[in-house]
Amino acid sequence: VQLVESGGGLVQPGGYLRLSCAASESVSSINVLGWYRQAAGKQRELVAQITSGGSEYYADSVKGRFTIVRDSAKNTVYLQMNSLKPEDTAVYYCNAVRFRLGKKSDYWGQGTLVTVSS
């Protein structure tokens, strides 16, 4: 599975962005789709996930501000980010996890930079 992110950029605090992650295969065949982020000097952290069954998970730091959406028709997963804060500044990565025949496969996009600054 190839993943291509887009939508990053510079935004002022309180602003919004929508990240997109286009998958090369049907997202319906992917068990878990997620967004991670890595700020400078910090470890990569999970931001949001959505399973094939529609269950969602959000990190406490983004609950109520970010929304993950899976669009099966477009084979794309989105991360809508509202009320952005400077601490949201990071490279955001799309992730796909597939389980087949007892084997787990992880796929990553190249990342897109989000900078929240006035």
Secondary structure, 3 states (H helix, E strand, C coil): CCEEEECCEEECCCCCEEEEEEECCCHHHCCEEEEEEECCCCCCEEEEEEECCCCEEECCCCCCCEEEEEECCCCEEEEEECCCCHHHCEEEEEEEEEEECCEEEEEECCCEEEEECC
